[in-house]
Amino acid sequence: MTTPTPSEPERIIEVADPADFHDDEGHTWADEDFDELNGKSGKWQTFHPNSLTTTLPPAPRPERDRATYPQPENIEEFEPRIVDRELTWLDFNQRVLEQAEDPDLPLLERAWFTAIFSSNLDEFYMVRVAGLKRRINAGITPKRPSGLRAGQVLAQVTKRAQELTARQAALFEGDIRPALANEGITIKTWEELTDEDHEQLGRYFRHQIFPVLTPLAVDPSHPFPYISALSLNLAVILSNPYTQKQHFARIKLPQSLPRLILVPGRDDYTFVPLEAVIANHLDHLFPGMDVVEHHLFRVTRNENLEVEEDDAENLLTAMEKELERRRFGALVRLEVEETISDFVLTYLVRELNISNQDVFKLPAPLDLRCLNILHDLDIPDLKYPRYVPVTPLGLTPRESASAPDVFAAIREHDVLVHHPYDAFATSVQEFIAQAAADPKVLAIKQTLYRTSGDSPIINALIEAAESGKQVVAIVEIKARFDEEANITWARKLERAGVHVVYGMVGLKTHCKLALVVRQEDDGLRRYCHVGTGNYHPKTARGYEDLGLLTCDRDVAQDLTTLFNQLSGYAPRARFRRLLVAPRSLRSGLIERIEREIANHKEGKPAWIRIKVNSIIDETVIDALYCASQAGVPVDIVVRGICGLRAGVPGLSTTIRVRSILGRYLEHSRIYAFANGGDEEVWIGSADLMHRNLDRRVEALLSITDPSQKAYLIWLVTHGASDEVSSWHLEADGSWIRHTHSEDGEPLEDIQSTLMANARSRVACQNEG
């Protein structure tokens, strides 16, 4: 796409030609498009630390031939049968915005959802919109599964994003901001502050802000500066009083300073934006110059990255180099205050080489992620009621200690954990901690996709390695936007003696697995954890996830095999209770969908119930359409992307799709099948997306305990019912929120129900 050249401003700014100072080299396509654009497929290749060589075992057995997968009848009548991925993502973010619009939510939670909407949209532009633009620029514009071409999708995305951001701005200015003020929380402009406030902020500016600012002028010896992604910047027009010439300068707001400054000297919550304080002290930065005008702006860049793994001698080093290049990604969006002058806007558009349709004019303050600062205020009455996670059922404390004996509990029975209702600290974290400290434990193997640098999990693995245990960590350093952090603690693990393996070339290791080998009186026993979420203690308090702790021999053998596959050779591996991507996960699920179709035709119990974050894989969607055409009831609870059309007569009549958003981010994946009356239930890390099924190592685990299966089936069934507050996907593709019954009664908040159930369980245990 050729960027249109804006008209020349009427006023002239003395500026050097910036053409030689830009690095517009892009870095990657979004990873979901990796195979199509690069002509590659995942190779089962492993990198070994401290080695310049790689090993390449034989390619794994391919999945079932796509041509043999089921196709819906009369498929041409229902085209397009797939909703475009980017457009359905915007549907999801609209649901986030609708949470912010809900007057029944606590006020600071509404502000928090407003900030989440902004953060989500940033990442969407950095990755997905950037990928669309690069496709268009490269001339790669075949029809997508939705029937649209990249240019058509981009046009619709731009239109909807503009509409949604305008809606967000109106919500904040007309609803949330006044409501906050009624509670004594105000965000004021400079003009709304008193002289005393100005004096206090002047001192704050001189002592806390001025020393860290670096104004950058643009003149023949100073080219137009590089504008880093997501930074907030003041565009300042200055006039030389002697020559009358006008000049441009840019001031970057320091990220080390709070975006919203609590006005000193007050006993209330009065905030002022950082840019307002800087803007009203520009004379300190440009003494002797006249300030003509100033405006805030912000840019979004292509933040995706790619490492040519086939050619990289060392994946870690290659990733570190690529991270250095990421910050120079091409621009994909320019946000400006709606009060910006035409002159300055035209100048920015020209110098940044961005098209006018990618300019977002918004009311101040820009970047409403700053509302997270308000959410951090200690005002319990304006937030969700505090919930303290409970010790999971089956992990009872030992008589002599406050922590449960995890190994003894697992030997008695499998333990199903459901975070954040069940505490991560007293279950999964305690499992790893006890394994690290137990002298009977010989080895610990674990996959790590995302975690915190100060994580007790990392510290436990280091403790285990330093005590002489064999510790293997399969680290995914390509976890998007966590690459740099993952590299840091991967280095830390290596220094402690942990065997760090960086996975397989062309594949991300996304499965959530831990294996502990323990010497016991009757021989070696292997203890396992298979989960749906990351080993991240902080996000475990806000993400809804599932996991199973077990010492079942079949699961233990499966995990041993899979870890061997990840760190060495195991090309002919077979699994007992796991479905593993990219080898058998898609085909395994579709075989079970086909079995439900056959059972329904034979009059046996048949249904399908799925809970995922995203569903966009056309092959699985077509199989579900076939099930619906055969009369099989299908319930789907999806948080985010949904390319499936629900309730379409003749195509998906029996498919019901719901979406649940709440105080916790719904993150677990459940796949349940009637199986003729002998219900089959799986949990694991995989969503129904191309990247999960084709370009990631994922694992689903079958659940065998009848009570655990019943609980998981209830989670999906009840979540999809009309009794629960949720969004319903309509046949026309719209999402309609249902919060009240037909008689006006509030519908059930399933997350509140699960919290109440957990508390009740603890109360019953204490009474017992």
C-alpha positions, 0 to 999 in steps of 0.5 A: 500500500502506498502511503499518501503524501499529505499536503504541504503545510502553509507554515514551513518548519526548518528541518533536515530530510528525515529519510536517512534516519528511518529504519522501516524494515519490518520483522515478521508476519503474525505467527498465525500466518507463519506457514502460509507466508514463509512456505515452512512447516514446523520441524521437530528440531531441538536446540541444546544449550551451550552448543552450536549444533542442532539435532533433527530427528525424523519428521513426526507422523503427519496428521490425517489428510485434510481431504478426509475431514468432514465437510458440511452439506450444501456448503456453498449455500452458507458462504461465508461460513467462517467469520473473519478472525480480525473482525471477530477479535474486534467483537471480543474487544467490544465485549470488554468495552461493554463490561466497562459500560456496565453501571452495575459493576464497581466503578474502579473495575469499570475503569480497569476494563476501560484500560484493558480495552486500550491495552488489547487494541494496542496489541491487536494493532502491533501484531494483527493489523501490522500483519495485514499491512505487510501482506498488502505491501507484499502483494499477498492478498488471496481470499481469506477463509471469510471470503475477504481479502486483506485490503477489505479486512483492513478497511473494515478493521479501521472503520470499527476500531475508529468507532470503538475508540470513539465510543470508549472516549465518550464512555470515559468523558461522559460516564466514568470520569463524572462518576469518579469525581462523585467519589472524590477521584478527579483527573483535572486539566491544568486550568482546573487547578488552583494557584496553590496546586500550580505552585506545588506541581511547579516544585514537583516538575523542577525536582522530579520531572525536569532532570529526566526530560530530553527535548529533541529539536528538529533542525538541519543538524537534528533530523526528525527523531525516532518515535518509539512504540506506544510512547507518549510525546509532546509535539511542540512548535517554537518560534525564534523571537529574533528570526521569527522562524518556527521550529519543531521539537519533540518531548518524550514523556518518561515511562519512569514517571507516573502518567497520572500525578497525584497533586501534592498537598491535597488530602483527596485523590486529585490527579493531573496528567503528566503531559499537562505538567510538562506542557505548562513548564516548557519555558524551562526546556526552551529558554529564549524561545516562544511556545506557539503550540503543543499537542500530545501524540502516540504511535503504534509500531509493528512489534511482532518479530521472527527469528530464522530458526533454521539458520540460527546457530543459537536460538537464544542469541538470535532472539536477543538480536531480534529484540533489539530490532523490534523497536524499529518496526513500521508504523501502523497507527498514529493517535493524536489529541482531537484539538491538534492543529491541521498544521501539526497533524499534517507535519506529523503525518508527513514525517512519520510517513503514515496514511491519514486513515491510520490517524486516530483523533481522540479527546484527552487524555490519550492512552487510557491504559493510565486508568490502571493507576486508579484501579490500584487505589486502595478503595475497597468499596469501589472494587470487587469484593476481596476473595481469598483462594482456598486450598484445593479439595484433596490437598488437606494440610498436614497435622504438623504443618500448614502446607499440605503433603502434596505427594501423599495426597496425590498417591491417594487420588488425582487432584483437580485444581481450578484457579483462582478459586483454588489457590495456586500457592497451596497446590501447583506452587507447593508441588514444585516447592516440595519437589525441590526440597524433598531429598527423595526427589531425583528429577524435575522436568517442567515447561515454562511459557510465561512466568515472573522473574521473581517467581517461586517456581523459578527459585524452586527449580534453582534450589533443586538444581543446586541441591543436585537434582536433575532439573530440565526446563523447556523454556519458550523464549518466543512467547510474544511480548515476554521474550526479553523476560524469558531470556533473562530468567532462562540465563538465570536457570542455566547459571544455576545448573538447570538443563535449559532446552529451548524447544523445537524449531518452527514450533512454540512449546505451549503445553503446561506440564511438570514431571517429578521423579521420586524414589520411594520404598517400592521404587520410583514413582512419577508425579505429574501436573498437566494444566491449562495455564502458565506457571505464573503465580501472579496471573494465577490469581486473575486467570481462570485455569484448570490442572490435574495433579496425578501419579497415574502410570499412563500419564507419567509415561506420556509425560516422560515420552513428551519431555524426551521428544522436547529435549531429545529423540522420540520420533515414534512416540505414542500416547495413552492419555494425551492428545499432542499437537501438532501430531494428533490433536486436531485429528483426535478431536475430529475423530471424536466429533465424528463418533458423536455423529455416528452415535446420534444416528444410532440413537445413542447419547450424543453431544459436544461441549467445548470451552476455549479461548478462541475457535477459528480453525476451519477444519474443526469448525466444519466438523462441528457444522457436520455434527449440527447438520446431523442433529448433535447438540453442541455447546461452546463457551468461548472468551475471545475469537469465534469464527464459527456461525451459530444458530444458522438454519441448515448449518448450525441449528443445534450449535449454541455459543456463549461468551463469559467475561468477568473479574477473572479472565476465562482461560481454561480449555475443556473438550467433552463428548457424550461418547454413547453415555461413557462421557469423555473429557479432556483439559489442556493448553490448546485452543482451536486455532491454526497456531495451536494445532499446527505450530505449537506443542500442545497437550490435552489430557483425558480425565478419568475420575467420574466426579471430576468429569461431572464437574468439568461437564457442568462447567461448560453446560452451565456456562452455556445455559440461559441461567448465566449472564453471558453474551449470546452469538446470534445467527446474524453474527452479532453478540447480544449481552444477556444480564437479566431474565425475561422477568427482570431478575439478574442472571447468575454470575458464574464466577461468583457462584464458583467463589461461593462454592469454594468458600462453602467447601472450606466451611464444610471441611472445617466443620467436619 
